[in-house]
Amino acid sequence: MSTFPQIILASKSPRRQELLRLMDIDFRVVLKEVDESYPEGLSPAEIAIYIAQQKAEAFDEDITNEVVLTADTIVSIDGLILGKPESSEHAVEMLHRLSGRVHEVYTGVCLLHKHQYNKFYDKSEVFFRKLTDHEIKSYVDEYQPMDKAGSYGIQQRIGLIGIERINGSYTNVVGLPTEKLYQQLKKIV
């Protein structure tokens, strides 16, 4: 197991939890409700970092020697931010927008340790082939992607059959840029 201080993962994402397990990092999950709105005029990277820091700030008074890990993932296409869908219809609409196009996935990460905020992000480009109406509708019906930015999980069927290639980190698209995270955690030890 890792030699890092105790990690508190402030995320209910099973994908982030699985990535940390695969990295052999000890962690426990602690959740707090946080407003995920953001000021207008921020770039996609700035939005992801802003929300990740907002999540971390909710823990600042409670934490001593632990490291709080927060993250936020957003999808961007044509300057439009695609967060989590509000309904099945909205998810279908998002996937139609992504179909046959390239989009960017940004994950902002914040590590809170001893009242210090270490913030960083990663960006990946994702290339979707043209998806059929049936592929999109059946994915939304079967997988209920309401908890996923851009309405899809790269590790699920739609990603496996629809993504032609990515430029950048695969784990960033899953929801946590593990390569960068590991390097930043090593600086804390």
Buried (B, 14 or more C-beta within 10 A) or exposed (E): EBEBBEBBBBBEBEBBBBBBEEBEBEBEBBEEEBEBEBEEEBEBBBBBBBBBBBBBBBBEEEBEEBBBBBBBBBBBBEEEBBBBBEEBEBBBBBBEBBBEEBBBBBBBBBBBBEEEBBBBBBBBEBBBEEBEEEBBBEBBEEBEBBEBBBBBBBBBBBBEEBBEEBEBBBBBBBBBBBEBBEEBBEEBE
